[in-house]
Amino acid sequence: MKFHPWLACAFLLGSASAIHAQQKFTLLSPDKSITLSVSVGANITYSVSQDNKPLIGNSVVSFNKGNWKVSRSKQSSHEGQLTPIVKQKTATIDDRYNELHIDFNNALSLEWRAYDNGVAWHWITREKGPYKVTDEQAEFNMDKTGKAWYPQEDGFYSHNERKYIPYGVGEIDENKLASLPALFEVNGTKLLITESGLYNYAGMWLRGGNSIHGVFPHFPKTVKITSDRDEQVESRQDYIAELKGPQAFPWRIVMIARKDGDLLTNQLVYQLAPDAKGDFSWVKPGKVQWDWWHYNNVYEVDFRAGINNDTYKYYIDVASKYGIEYVLLDEGWCSTRDLFSLAQDINVKELVAYGKKRHVDILLWSSWMVLNQQMDMALDTFAAWGVKGIKVDFMQRDDQPMVQYYEKVANAAAKRQLLVDFHGAYKPIGWLRTHPNVLTSEGVMGNEISKFANLIDPVHTTTLPFIRQVAGPMDFTPGGMINVQKDQWSAQPAEPMTLGTRCNQLAMYVIFESPLQMLCDIPTHYLHEPEAMELLSKVPVQWAKTIPLQAKVGEYVVMARQALNGDWYVAGMTNWDARDVEVDLSFLPAGTYQMQLWKDGVNADKNAKDFKLEKRAIGSGARLPLKLAPGGGFVIRLSGNME
C-alpha cells in the first residue's frame, strides 16, 4: 500500500476521536540501525527502514479481520546465546533482539521483533474453544523499482523446486505466485522474505499486485489420489485452518542484508523457531552414499548391479573405505504401496548387520502416502532392524493437514531415534531447532535434475546460497564426477553429467549446507578419483564458524568455515564467467598451516574434469591468487597450525 500525500490531508481532516484511536509504536534493532514503526487504528500497518533509508513502506498486517483495540503493550530486550544441537553454520548463535508485544481485546496478540539483521512478527491467539482462520494479511510494500529473485510457481501443488526469475518488483502482478524464500533488493539492500515455526497452520506464499503480499493454501475440501504417491487437492474450504485452543502462529521474517554476504550468515529462521522438546543427543549428522541419481549403475564388479544386497554391500564397502557414515536405499527397495513387501533381492536386516561391522548405517526411502498408512508399524520395524533414518518423499503441499503430517513424522521418527530427510518438501521452517532429527530437506532445484535437464548451471548454484539455503539446510545432492562445460552437456540418467568444473562440485561440500550431505555419484567413480576423495572423505557437515569473504548473488561466492575439529575450509564458486580471485587468509589465527588446495586445472575451460591438488605450508597472513574457469571453483583445507 503506497503512501500518498493527499491521504495525510484527509487524515488530518478526520475527527479527533479517529486521531486519538491511532496508536504508534517504534521498535529499534539492538544496534539501532533498523527502525520498525507500527501503527494501530482501523488497520495495523508497519514500515521498516535501515540507516534512515526506507525499505518497506506502510504495509498492512491483519488476522481474521479483527477489531484492533489495544488492551496492553510492552517492549522488552533479549540478549542470549543459543547452542544448536546440530551446528549448521556456527557452534553458537548470538541471539539479540528487541521485542514489542501488543495484546488486543479480541483474544489476539501481535508480537514483533527487531534484530540487527532483520525484523519479524507473528500472531498469538488466546482463544479457548474451536475456531477457524479465514484470513491473514501480510503485506510487503516495496519500491516498485526494486529487483526480485522470484521462485515463481504454477500453483500450490508443487515440489517447490524452482529457478529464481529476475523481475522488477513492479513486474510482479497478482498472477505471479511464488514459494518461499524469495529475495528482493530495495535501495541497494537485500530483503529476504520467509517464515519460521510453521506448525498446525498453512505455509505462506507470495503474490504481487499493489504490493507483494502473503497468500495461503486453504484447507482441503476434497482430495484425489492419482498415483501411489500423489494426493491432489480438488477443492478447498473458505478458510486457511481449523484450530482449537491457544496457538502461536508462524513468524513472518524480513531478513535485511547490506551486503550479499550477510545473507550467508543469517540464522533468523533458526532463532525464531520453537525449542526442541526431549533428548536429541543421539542425532548423528553425516555424509550419505546415494543410489537413485545413477540408478545403481555400478561397474567393475563381479556381481549383477541393481537393487540387490550385493550392490548395497558394495556401497557399504566404498562408504566404509572413505568414512562415509550412511548408505541410503532409495526408491525400489520395497513396494511403493507396502513397506513390508521388500524387493526380491533385498534383505535390510542383513545390510544393517553388514554395515554395522564396517561403521556404516542404513537409511530408507518411503513415499509419504504409504508411510502415513503404515507409520507406527513401519517405524517400529525399521528401528528393530537397526535402520537409522528415513527419507520421506512427494508431499508437494503445505496446507494445514500436510503441515501436520510433517510434524507427525518428525515426532514419530524421534520417538524411535530415527533421522529424517524430507523430499518433495516445502522450505525449512526451523526444523533443526524444533526437531533436530530432521537434518535436511529438499524444496530446492538440485542436482537430481542434472539427470534430465541442463537447468542446474553455475548461475543457479551461485544463487542458491543467498536464497533457499538461508532458510535452512538443503538436500541438493552434490558430488557429480562427470563434469562438463555448457556446450558439452547431454542427458544421461544412468551416468549423469553436471555443469561446471570438478572443483565447482567439490566446493559445494563447503558452501552448501546439509547435515545429512549426499554423495550422488556412482561409487565406482569415487574409487577412480582418489584426489577428490581426499576432500570428500574428510569434509565435515557441521561447522563451528562461517565467514563470508566475497559474495554476489548469481555471480560468485567465497566463504571460509571452521570445522568442529579446528580445521579451516575455504571454498569458492563462480558462474559462467571465468574469474580471478584473491583469497585473503588474514581471518585465520596467527600461525602456519598445512594447506591442501583443489583448484581448476589449466584446461578446465575445455575439460571441466581437469583439476589439480596442491599441498604446501602457508601462513595466516597470506593472500592466495586463484584462477577460476567458467563454472569453476576451488577448495582449500588448512589444518595443523604449526605454531
Buried (B, 14 or more C-beta within 10 A) or exposed (E): BEEEEEEEEEEEEEEEEEEEBEBEBEBBBBEEBBBBBBBBBEEBBBBBBBEEEBBBBBBBBBBBEBEBEBEEBEBEEEEEEBEBBBBBBBEEBEBBBBBBBBBBEBBBBBBBBBBBBBBBBBBBBEBEEEBBBBBBBBBBBBBBEBBBBBBBBEEBBBBBBBBBBEBEBEBBEEEBBBBBBBBBBBBEBBBBBBBBBBBBBBBBBBBBEEBBBBBBBBBBEEBEEEEEBBBBBEEBBEBBBBBEEEBBBBBBBBBBBEEBBBBBBBBBBBBBBEEBEEEBEEBBBBBBBBBBBBBBBBEEEEEEBBBBBBBBBBBBBBBBBBBBBBBBBBBBBBEBEEBEEEBEBBBBEEBBEBBEEBEBBBBBBBBBBBBBEBBEEBBEBBBEBBBBBBBBBBBBBBBBBBBBBBBEBBEBBBBBBBBBBBBBBBBBBBBBBBBBBBBBBBBBBBBBBBBEEBEBBBBBBBBBBBBBBBBBBBBBBBBBBBBBBBEEBEEBEEBBBBBBBBBBBBBBBBBBBBBBBBBBBBBBBBBEBEEBBBBBBBBBBBBBBBBBBBBBBBBBBBBBBBBEEEBBBBBBBBBBBBBEBEBBBEBBEEEBBBBBBBBBBEEBBEBBBBBBBEEEEBBBEBEBEBBBBBBBBBBBBBBEBEE
